[in-house]
Amino acid sequence: MEQQTTSAGAAASSATKINHLRWYICALLFFAATINYIDRQVIGILKPTLVAEFGWQDERIYAAIVFSFQLAYAIGLLLAGRVMDRLGNLLGFTLAVVLWSIAAIGHAGADWFPGLSLPTLNLDATTGLSVVMVTGAAAGFAMMRFALGLGEAGNFPASIKTVAEWFPKKERALATGIFNSGTNIGALVTPLAVPWITLHWGWKWAFIVTGLLGFVWVIWWWLMYRAPEQHPRLSQAEFEHIRSDPPEAISPIPWSRLFPHRQTWAFAIGKFMTDPIWWLYLFWIPDFLNRNHNLDLKSIGLPLVVIYLVADIGSIGGGWLSSSLIKRGWTVNRARKLAMFICAASVVPIMFAAKASNLWVAVGLVSLAAAAHQGWSANLFTLVSDTFPRRAVGSVVGIGGMAGSIGGMLIALIVGEILQRTGSYVPIFIIAGSAYLVALLIVHLLAPKLEPANVD
């Protein structure tokens, strides 16, 4: 043990220090989020293609496939936070990315099992929830989406935990906003790359090419990442800056000590009510543009690029706003909640998007809502590191993420049923426009002062 410590110290002293190493780590998180969202969004871009290929005329078939992802994501998020807290981010994050990359590539073989049949849930306005079977290619896609959801669930618990380890509190919202903006870059790259790959090589190669990106990232992560205390290229000055907050204990915290806290439920309910709206944008906006404005693979790229480019600005802007207010002397409570209120109010105009006859008016309303969601999300994530010690952050983010994915499961069934019965996005966008203000009210009632949770 003494020899290992000496060797580590020698390596640390001889390694070349990197200035602002924490922002290099943030860049790794940014690219992980980018790849994460590329892999999950491919199916949304290809929905019209897959419907034509496999004859999925019932909207509830696609909803069932999306539901499978959300179900696995909910399960995975509940487990992933705990896994990251126990295994550490180096190994835990690696395992998550490898799993989701294999699953992403596996979509290309989803039609290889014509006799496959899987149970899923269906929502009917008359009978309520019922178990239905999906068969053939639909079952294959549902199976691959389930595996993808399990793996991708590790991304945000690992990233939020990494931010808590590598940044002092005053920088966490900005760092979260930066890495979270990778989701928008992924959503931006996908409509540019996937149609081109599909038109030239076929839809299967769209899944294969995008799925391979995760393995490239794993190599980079394994070479670059270590905890601050173990990183040989971290300078003493930056280490002291990272640890400038009051010291915290490092012993694990059981879930039984997290669930009773109002701060846990404030985060979980905020995620439950607003995460589904982002899933709506991700999995159904290409269909909305196709249905309402007749866009196909050749023409859908630019509108989606605009939507997610604006969303990217919102992600960084939302994190910057609250961090800037804190630096000016505002309390964390006032700064976070003002930023969240501005974002929540900015989502409301999406209620009019389904009635917009002009394509770019509709795109503008969706873009504003997507940007507001990302700004909201950056601050909502940061509430966890504001109110919980670092050793509990991964678990609390996992609990909240599970709640958000349960909401995503419900929105998948609701959207499928609404579209099957009405063919209209009007009621869907009304739900989207009102969710954030209601969520903010609940967050404020549960955590009026954002006081630290006494988990000890």
Secondary structure, DSSP 8 states (H G I E B T S, - for coil): -HHHHHHHHHHHHHS---TTHHHHHHHHHHHHHHHHHHHHHHHHHTHHHHHHHHT--SHHHHHHHHHHHHHHHHHHHHHHHHHHHHH-HHHHHHHHHHHHHHHHHHGGGTTS-TT-EEEEEEEETTTEEEEEEEEHHHHHHHHHHHHHHHHHTTHHHHHHHHHHHHS-HHHHHHHHHHHHHHHHHHHHHHHHHHHHHHHHH-HHHHHHHHHHHHHHHHHHHHHH---GGG-TT--HHHHHHHT-S-----S---GGGTTT-HHHHHHHHHHHHHHHHHHHHHHHHHHHHHHHH---TTTSHHHHHHHHHHHHHHHHHHHHHHHHHHHTT--HHHHHHHHHHHHHHHHGGGGGGGG--SHHHHHHHHHHHHHHHHHHHHHHHHHHHHHS-HHHHHHHHHHHHHHHHHHHHHHHHHHHHHHHHH--SHHHHHHHHHHHHHHHHHHHHH-SS-------
